[in-house]
């Protein structure tokens, strides 16, 4: 029995991620493989490090890729920073704060959380009070949480952490390149991300950057594995509890030592490099503004269709918006109709918001006028089919009105 070649259906991915990858990224990923120590390959690695320094807005030398999805970057950061028994503070304002809690707990940390209602974020005063009370080694916080569509302001967190001698880690998977993020100016020690949202690529590679302060903490636990250890290499009494996600060894792999730690995911490196190259060519500030314009047009169009927008809009991410599912509409059935009849995907949410809101994304390669207008036109038809009374052309018209002033 022979199998057919892969031939996925045409889809416009307008949910909270993943999104349609930029065709230039897909073309880069079709390039021929080379050996991991080929001069061309090591040159691509070095170029990728430089490109992501620009994307993260940092001067950190320790800026590399972790091979795996965005969660691989989170795990690498936390398992490399945390020793069993360390105190970790996690402010939870959505699903992915709970994820940081779980990963830190699996690393053996004594995890403390503070929580705020989904749809709100924390004030710096709340964070400092909790830091002073818990006295953690690490403050681990999500920047943009797609489950609530909000971004936690971080610009004061670095100074709070410096005052209390705390390492600041943040996950920017959902926010990077679509929202302002400035690693060095904000005093962030470790940041990780993924490609599948505003970076316009596929899931599978996790850019990460570490401050010299964080590198010092990580390399203090360096323990080179026996099969590649040279005389004089360190063997720690408290090694990082994962071999694959050991950032101390990964830094040696990407650095001058070229430690033979793993075989780099060459095709994913090509894709990650192209994502960053495209962003740097556009200009990070321009990319953020593009997401703001098209994301706001989507919001105005959704309001034009009568949707109630979810959450504190002062902190909404540029690239995703949550809307209350109208009364009388079967949310899952409507999403299924959008997908099967029109080839457009939007998202539901998790936990206390499951079945209550839809999440509509406008990000990466899909942060464009045509995708916004198409999605709004289809949503109008789906609402009509569900018996909701809407103004004809209300969504597309409101978006057009916004664009007339914004573009």
Helices and strands as residue ranges (DSSP letters): E 12-13, H 23-29, H 39-56, E 62-67, H 70-81, E 87-92, H 95-106, E 110-115, H 124-134, E 138-142, E 144-145, E 150-151, H 157-163, E 167-171, H 183-186, E 190-192, E 205-210, H 212-219, G 226-228, H 247-254, H 266-282, H 284-304, G 313-315, E 320-324, H 331-342, E 344-345, G 351-353, E 357-361, G 364-366, H 369-385, H 394-406
